[in-house]
Amino acid sequence: MTTNLDMVGKPGIPDQLRPRDSASAAGARKNLRMERIRAHAWMVCLVLSLAFIVKSPAADSKPNIILLYIDDWAWNGSPVPMDDGMENSRMPVLRMPNVERLAREGMKFRNAYGSPQCSPARVCVQTGQSSPRSGFTVFMNDKGQDYFDAQSFKGFPVVGCVSDMTIDPGTATIPEVLKPLGYVSAHIGKWHMRGDPGGEGYVVHDGDTSNTPGNTVSGAGKQRLPDDLTDPKLMFSVTEKAIGFIEDQVKAGTPFYLQISHYAMHEGRECLPATREKYTRHPAVQAYYKKKGVTADTVKRKDDPAIWLGMGEDLDGRIGAVLDRIRDLGIEDNTYVVLAADNGYRHSFLPGLTQPLHATKWWVWDGGIRVPMIARGPGIMPGSMFPGNVVNYDFLPTFFEWAGGKPGDLEDVDGISLAGFLAGEKPSAGFLNRRLYFHYPHYRTTVPHSAVVSGSHKVLHFYERPDFPMLFDLSEDPGEVYNIALKRPAIHQQLHDDLMAYLGEVDARLPKLNPEHDPAAYRKDPDYEKRSRWGPFTGRRALDADEKKEDLE
């Protein structure tokens, strides 16, 4: 393996790009788009009104749409294997019968992608835009800077970028494109995009919430959970409010879009004490305690797998409460339910199994962006699996088509409607090989880097080391262990060129070479070792301990 983050090649990128549109110009474009959407909606309503004369109301009822959005949930974070041929694509020990029920009754997605961090993922969902297009690439204070983050990480090899702070005012969101089609929308739980959900079209919401409300127990390192904890991660109250919204819309006879954005499974782990107690007795958890030299009474809350497992099971119970209520209300056959996570993750408790993917949240390696996803609803084949690549910015055009809209009427959207595929349509070669773009031009514990996925191929670009071409075949190497760029230079060059061209086309912010780079200061940073270990390489990378079978013993 060859890796060197101390040397900086020629980035070959401009110091600045074309200026972003002003808010007034963006607002004018938004108004024009909304007028076009309303015009199409009027035509849809006219056609449906004429059809109503000869058809029953039930035949013409619009479907309801529910998105169950889970926080920091790894691709292998549930008992449902996302790849039936990979034993480590599921989470052992954890019980989630309602998630398993969704998989039996719907379609699971082997290759679903989110974003490397939760906030840009949520913006992708709301807008149908990729992160480089929206400009919202991380939740971070811009410190009054417009493009480069010159105030942070001084002496590092490149100067990273700031991010947009809110959804652009000229961008249409899910509620705004669904409202002309007769829908009422609610967002319950974690928002974490700044701004006002009401200003984006949600009539019921919890305001500009971040992770904080979901951390109901103070002190992540405390030894024990409170014995009287009844609403861990607010999952019970979030679900109760969501069910209330469903009941109100059913009573009113109004089709609805409901996004339930849970605070689980984010760290600051919490669960019902009784659920935790059950998992403390599991042999795998007992073995973990023994290996770490702790007991169920002395293990710290942030390190306790019993609490994480309990959080998952309690969350599953709240998912089941929603599924049961839509069944009892008689709307199950006319309601789409989509379950997905915001970003990838790396759960440390995976007894007997190796980690299936490389890296974790904050990185655009697959461990940071691939997520679990399941969809159930009218016309979706029970127990099916979709093999193609899908991404979080596909949700808006998919929901729009389910509601009766034409995705082609949407403007400045990167996503593609999945409605036809969910109804059984076979994906074309063009869809299977389309480009999905991921962009993280920032430092944190990471380095600025971007990626493009097309079919089974993936190219990564590291702005510190553009002289390291990076190409992977995910069909043979899901763990991104073998860099085959030197063996398949033509494929690498084509995808790399497409990536850089797209970033320029959408005016993405790009890092620049730091003229004040201080190698010694960079090496002294506490996260240097991780950046080096998970940075670019040639040939075969070194495996982490949790990727080696011999280290599991």
DALIN-V612647 format. One line per field, one symbol per residue. phi: phi as a letter, one per 20 degrees, with the letter a starting at -180 (. if undefined). psi: psi as a letter, one per 30 degrees, with the letter a starting at -180 (. if undefined). burial: b if it has 24 or more other ideal C-beta (glycine too) atoms within 12 Angstrom, else e. A space follows every 10 residues. Layout:
BEGIN
phi->???
psi->???
burial->???
END
This chain:
BEGIN
phi->.dbbeeecee gmcffbdgff ffffffffff ffffffffff ffffffffff fffdcfgffd fffeccdedd eldfgdecfe ffcfecfeec dfmfdcffff ffffebdddf deddcfbfff fffgffdmdf ffffnedaeb fflmedceef edlfnfgcef decgebfgfe dfdgffeegf enedcccdof elclmdgffe oeecadneed fggfeedfnf effceffdfc cgllffffff fffffgffff femdfcdcdd dfffdffnfb bfgfffgfff efgfffffgf femccfedff gfdeffffff fffffgffff ffffffffem dgfccecddb dfbfacffeb gncefecemb gndegffece cfbcccrgne ffmecdefec bfeefgffff fgfoedgfff dldefcfegf ffeofeffff ffdfeddcbc ecebedcfac bcdbmeebdd cdffcfedfc bcdffdbfel ededgfecff fgffffffff fffffelffc fcgefdgcgf ffffffefff gffdefbdmd efffgeddff eef
psi->kkkjffkkaj ehllflakkl kleeeeeeee eeeeeeeeee eeeeeeeeee ffeflleefg kkklkkjjjk khjlehglfj kfjfgjeggl jlekjifeee eeeefaklje ikkblfleee eeeeeefgkl eeeffjfljk kfhgkfdkif flhkflelja llllflkkfg kkleeeffef ggkkkkjkbk dhgaajeefg fkfklgaika feefifkkjf glelkkfgkf ikggfeeeee eeeeeeeeee efhkklkkjj jkfkhllhkk lkeeeeeeff fkeeeeeeee efhllfffkk efgjfeeeee eeeeeeeeee eeeeefeffg gefgkkkkkl lellljkfji kfllkflkaa kflglffffk lkkkkkakfk kkglkkflkl lfgfeeeeee eefgljfffk lhkflkkgee efgfkkklee efglkkkkki hllcgalkll lkkjbfkkkk jkfeifgjkj kkjfffifgh ejjgeffiee eeeeeeeeee eeeeeghkkk llkjfgkjee eeffkfgeee eeegalllbk lkklegfkef ff.
burial->eebebbebee bebeeebeeb eeeeebeeeb eebbeebbeb beebeeebee eeeeeeeeee bbbbbbbbbb bbbbbbbbbb bbbeeeebbb bbbbbbebbb bbbebbbbbb bbbbbbbbbb bbbbbbbbbb bbbbbbbbbb ebeeeebbbb ebbeebbbbb bbbbbbbbbb bbbbbbbbbb bbbbbbbbbb bbbbbebebb bbbbbbebbb bebbbbbeee eeebbeeebe bbbbbbbbbe bbbebbeebb eeebbbbbbb bbbbbbbbbb bbbebbeebb ebebbeebbe eeeeebeebe bebbbbbbbb bbbbbbbbbb bbbebbeebe bbebbbbbbb bbbbbbbebb bebbbbbbbb bbbbbbbbbb bbbbbbbbeb eeebbbbbbb bbbbbbbbbb bbbbbebebb bbbbbbbbbe bbeeeebeee bbebbbbbbb bbbbbbbbbb bbbbbbbbbb bbbbbbebbb bbbbeeebbb bbbbbeeeee bbeebbebbb ebbbebbbbb bbbbeebeee ebeebeebee bbbbbbbeee beebebbeee eee
END
